[in-house]
Amino acid sequence: MSDEEIALTAGDAEVTVTPGNGGRIGSLRVGGVELLRQGAKFGCFPMVPWCGRIRDGRFLDGATVRQMPLNSPPHAIHGTARDGAWKTARATADEAVITYDLVEPWPHPGRVTQAFALTGDGLTVTMSVETYGDSFPAQIGWHPWFHRNLGDGGADVRVDFLPAWQEERGDDHLPTGRRLDPQPGPWDDCFGMPDGVDVTLTWPERLELKVTSREEWAVVYDEQEAAVCVEPQTGPPNGLNTHPRLVTPIEPLEATMTWSWRRL
């Protein structure tokens, strides 16, 4: 099947998936109101096969040091799949499955699959990474850009969550390995939630949206005026070096994120 835009609908919810633009969610509309920042680089893109920054673009792959392109000098950021064209494997009115084959500069052949399931009050996205050859370290995550303001004269969004800890961020924007008590925002920081990611976005008197995942890591980024980002992921930034998760021929890496919403 082609990489043309996919439109999903359920109740008054509408989602657009754009396989040809990095496998991202291009739009989420609830009751006709757009919740995601628009633009080719925004929406919600997959972070795979790593999340956030890799220090100096280098990671240890078994005994081999691998070098990724420095697309956010001096680091490599957010994986390679957001820059590629995905293929549509299946699409119905409210579900879709898209795939992406890992290619250079990633050193291992493999496949990434994203499955989207939309209901009238929620969207669940599952992503998996499988290898076609040797085992390799990887990460999975999502980077949504939610509108700070819905543009109707209402109040800005409020972000609420209760993490167990905050990763101390060094001057290089990477975790130092030290854990802190959660600090007040603004944030470009990674938080630990051992019981699973659970973050609530509230546009007062309009909408409440919860971001949940079984994973225990999330980056919250709210330093831009236009949008806030809540990014569930399978490990912290630089995690290919510090918290590697292994994709093996018999065990893929898989993660799930759910957005659920209700009117206020």
Stockholm file with secondary structure:
# STOCKHOLM 1.0

chainA/1-264         MSDEEIALTAGDAEVTVTPGNGGRIGSLRVGGVELLRQGAKFGCFPMVPWCGRIRDGRFLDGATVRQMPLNSPPHAIHGTARDGAWKTARATADEAVITYDLVEPWPHPGRVTQAFALTGDGLTVTMSVETYGDSFPAQIGWHPWFHRNLGDGGADVRVDFLPAWQEERGDDHLPTGRRLDPQPGPWDDCFGMPDGVDVTLTWPERLELKVTSREEWAVVYDEQEAAVCVEPQTGPPNGLNTHPRLVTPIEPLEATMTWSWRRL
#=GR chainA/1-264 SS CCCCCEEEEETTEEEEEETTTTTEEEEEEETTEECBCCSTTCSEEEEBSCCSEEGGGEEEETTEEEECCCSBTTBEESBSGGGSCCEEEEECSSEEEEEEEECTTSSSCEEEEEEEEEETTEEEEEEEEEESSSCEEECCEEEECEESSCSSSCCCCEEECCCSEEEEECTTSSEEEEEECCCCSSCEEEEECTTCEEEEEEETTTEEEEEEESSSEEEEECCSSSEEEEEEESSCTTHHHHSCEEEBTTBCEEEEEEEEEEEC
#=GC SS_cons         CCCCCEEEEETTEEEEEETTTTTEEEEEEETTEECBCCSTTCSEEEEBSCCSEEGGGEEEETTEEEECCCSBTTBEESBSGGGSCCEEEEECSSEEEEEEEECTTSSSCEEEEEEEEEETTEEEEEEEEEESSSCEEECCEEEECEESSCSSSCCCCEEECCCSEEEEECTTSSEEEEEECCCCSSCEEEEECTTCEEEEEEETTTEEEEEEESSSEEEEECCSSSEEEEEEESSCTTHHHHSCEEEBTTBCEEEEEEEEEEEC
//
